[in-house]
């Protein structure tokens, strides 16, 4: 099981803790330290569409209007903190975020 996110993100830390408490062995892939390959990011975008871009982030608010209309995959490659976190992946299955639906899928 892989958890893609940023180790300093509270939501990612909460997901890691809850997954471990449920007996899972999550592996954190810190997308700042180990940037995603474009093929992985494109697969995430294919699964989640525009929801993959965290439009509530500070990074998003700092982007100008022209940058915001660019390719979402290219934006996340350039600014990893724009990716909504975490993306949890295991056995060909993926979820985005750590809401009730994601918890139900993994816990």
PABALO-104716 format. One record per residue (C-alpha): residue in one letter; x negated, y negated, z. Coordinates in Angstrom, 2 decimals, always signed. Layout:
N
<marba drenke="A" px="X" py="Y" pz="Z"/>
...
//
This chain:
107
<marba drenke="X" px="+0.00" py="+0.00" pz="+0.00"/>
<marba drenke="X" px="-1.35" py="-3.38" pz="-1.01"/>
<marba drenke="X" px="-0.28" py="-6.75" pz="+0.29"/>
<marba drenke="X" px="-1.27" py="-9.64" pz="-1.97"/>
<marba drenke="X" px="-1.49" py="-12.98" pz="-0.25"/>
<marba drenke="X" px="-3.75" py="-15.24" pz="+1.76"/>
<marba drenke="X" px="-5.08" py="-14.10" pz="+5.12"/>
<marba drenke="X" px="-4.35" py="-17.46" pz="+6.75"/>
<marba drenke="X" px="-0.66" py="-17.38" pz="+5.69"/>
<marba drenke="X" px="+1.69" py="-16.79" pz="+8.63"/>
<marba drenke="X" px="+4.15" py="-14.84" pz="+6.51"/>
<marba drenke="X" px="+1.43" py="-12.54" pz="+5.21"/>
<marba drenke="X" px="+0.12" py="-11.95" pz="+8.73"/>
<marba drenke="X" px="+3.64" py="-11.16" pz="+9.95"/>
<marba drenke="X" px="+4.17" py="-8.71" pz="+7.08"/>
<marba drenke="X" px="+0.83" py="-6.99" pz="+7.77"/>
<marba drenke="X" px="+1.64" py="-6.68" pz="+11.47"/>
<marba drenke="X" px="+5.15" py="-5.31" pz="+10.91"/>
<marba drenke="X" px="+3.98" py="-2.85" pz="+8.25"/>
<marba drenke="X" px="+1.21" py="-1.55" pz="+10.52"/>
<marba drenke="X" px="+3.67" py="-1.24" pz="+13.44"/>
<marba drenke="X" px="+5.90" py="+0.86" pz="+11.16"/>
<marba drenke="X" px="+3.05" py="+3.31" pz="+10.57"/>
<marba drenke="X" px="+2.02" py="+2.02" pz="+7.15"/>
<marba drenke="X" px="-1.59" py="+1.32" pz="+6.20"/>
<marba drenke="X" px="-1.42" py="-1.99" pz="+4.34"/>
<marba drenke="X" px="-4.51" py="-3.29" pz="+2.57"/>
<marba drenke="X" px="-4.65" py="-7.09" pz="+2.33"/>
<marba drenke="X" px="-5.82" py="-8.46" pz="-1.00"/>
<marba drenke="X" px="-6.68" py="-12.09" pz="-0.29"/>
<marba drenke="X" px="-6.03" py="-13.82" pz="-3.60"/>
<marba drenke="X" px="-8.35" py="-16.70" pz="-2.67"/>
<marba drenke="X" px="-11.32" py="-14.41" pz="-2.02"/>
<marba drenke="X" px="-10.54" py="-11.92" pz="-4.79"/>
<marba drenke="X" px="-8.59" py="-13.76" pz="-7.51"/>
<marba drenke="X" px="-6.02" py="-11.69" pz="-9.35"/>
<marba drenke="X" px="-6.70" py="-10.42" pz="-12.82"/>
<marba drenke="X" px="-4.46" py="-12.02" pz="-15.42"/>
<marba drenke="X" px="-2.91" py="-8.61" pz="-16.16"/>
<marba drenke="X" px="-1.91" py="-8.16" pz="-12.50"/>
<marba drenke="X" px="-0.52" py="-11.66" pz="-12.28"/>
<marba drenke="X" px="+1.40" py="-11.19" pz="-15.53"/>
<marba drenke="X" px="+2.90" py="-7.96" pz="-14.14"/>
<marba drenke="X" px="+4.01" py="-9.84" pz="-11.02"/>
<marba drenke="X" px="+5.53" py="-12.56" pz="-13.20"/>
<marba drenke="X" px="+7.31" py="-9.95" pz="-15.32"/>
<marba drenke="X" px="+8.86" py="-8.53" pz="-12.14"/>
<marba drenke="X" px="+9.75" py="-11.76" pz="-10.34"/>
<marba drenke="X" px="+9.84" py="-14.52" pz="-12.97"/>
<marba drenke="X" px="+9.78" py="-18.11" pz="-11.77"/>
<marba drenke="X" px="+10.39" py="-16.97" pz="-8.18"/>
<marba drenke="X" px="+6.67" py="-16.09" pz="-8.11"/>
<marba drenke="X" px="+5.86" py="-19.82" pz="-8.01"/>
<marba drenke="X" px="+6.25" py="-21.31" pz="-4.54"/>
<marba drenke="X" px="+7.84" py="-24.65" pz="-5.33"/>
<marba drenke="X" px="+7.93" py="-25.57" pz="-1.62"/>
<marba drenke="X" px="+4.15" py="-25.48" pz="-1.27"/>
<marba drenke="X" px="+1.94" py="-28.51" pz="-0.71"/>
<marba drenke="X" px="+0.00" py="-27.57" pz="-3.83"/>
<marba drenke="X" px="+3.19" py="-27.71" pz="-5.94"/>
<marba drenke="X" px="+4.13" py="-31.12" pz="-4.56"/>
<marba drenke="X" px="+0.67" py="-32.45" pz="-5.43"/>
<marba drenke="X" px="+0.92" py="-31.38" pz="-9.09"/>
<marba drenke="X" px="+2.00" py="-33.96" pz="-11.65"/>
<marba drenke="X" px="+5.10" py="-33.41" pz="-13.76"/>
<marba drenke="X" px="+3.14" py="-32.24" pz="-16.78"/>
<marba drenke="X" px="+1.29" py="-29.57" pz="-14.81"/>
<marba drenke="X" px="+4.55" py="-28.32" pz="-13.32"/>
<marba drenke="X" px="+5.91" py="-27.57" pz="-16.78"/>
<marba drenke="X" px="+2.87" py="-25.47" pz="-17.72"/>
<marba drenke="X" px="+2.58" py="-21.71" pz="-17.91"/>
<marba drenke="X" px="+3.31" py="-20.32" pz="-14.42"/>
<marba drenke="X" px="+0.71" py="-17.56" pz="-14.75"/>
<marba drenke="X" px="-2.01" py="-20.07" pz="-15.72"/>
<marba drenke="X" px="-0.97" py="-22.34" pz="-12.84"/>
<marba drenke="X" px="-1.28" py="-19.55" pz="-10.28"/>
<marba drenke="X" px="-4.65" py="-18.52" pz="-11.74"/>
<marba drenke="X" px="-5.84" py="-22.12" pz="-11.30"/>
<marba drenke="X" px="-4.13" py="-22.64" pz="-7.91"/>
<marba drenke="X" px="-3.71" py="-19.31" pz="-6.06"/>
<marba drenke="X" px="-1.81" py="-20.99" pz="-3.21"/>
<marba drenke="X" px="+1.08" py="-21.57" pz="-5.64"/>
<marba drenke="X" px="+1.97" py="-17.88" pz="-5.52"/>
<marba drenke="X" px="+4.86" py="-17.04" pz="-3.22"/>
<marba drenke="X" px="+3.58" py="-14.63" pz="-0.61"/>
<marba drenke="X" px="+3.32" py="-11.80" pz="+0.03"/>
<marba drenke="X" px="+3.68" py="-9.48" pz="-2.91"/>
<marba drenke="X" px="+3.84" py="-5.98" pz="-1.43"/>
<marba drenke="X" px="+3.09" py="-3.11" pz="-3.79"/>
<marba drenke="X" px="+3.15" py="+0.63" pz="-3.29"/>
<marba drenke="X" px="+3.91" py="+3.54" pz="-5.57"/>
<marba drenke="X" px="+4.85" py="+1.36" pz="-8.53"/>
<marba drenke="X" px="+7.35" py="-0.61" pz="-6.44"/>
<marba drenke="X" px="+6.95" py="-4.32" pz="-5.61"/>
<marba drenke="X" px="+8.69" py="-6.89" pz="-3.46"/>
<marba drenke="X" px="+8.17" py="-10.64" pz="-3.19"/>
<marba drenke="X" px="+8.22" py="-12.53" pz="+0.10"/>
<marba drenke="X" px="+8.99" py="-11.13" pz="+3.52"/>
<marba drenke="X" px="+12.74" py="-11.56" pz="+3.87"/>
<marba drenke="X" px="+15.36" py="-9.03" pz="+5.01"/>
<marba drenke="X" px="+15.41" py="-7.31" pz="+1.62"/>
<marba drenke="X" px="+11.63" py="-6.82" pz="+1.61"/>
<marba drenke="X" px="+11.69" py="-5.58" pz="+5.20"/>
<marba drenke="X" px="+14.46" py="-3.11" pz="+4.36"/>
<marba drenke="X" px="+12.46" py="-1.81" pz="+1.39"/>
<marba drenke="X" px="+9.29" py="-1.15" pz="+3.38"/>
<marba drenke="X" px="+10.17" py="-0.61" pz="+7.04"/>
//
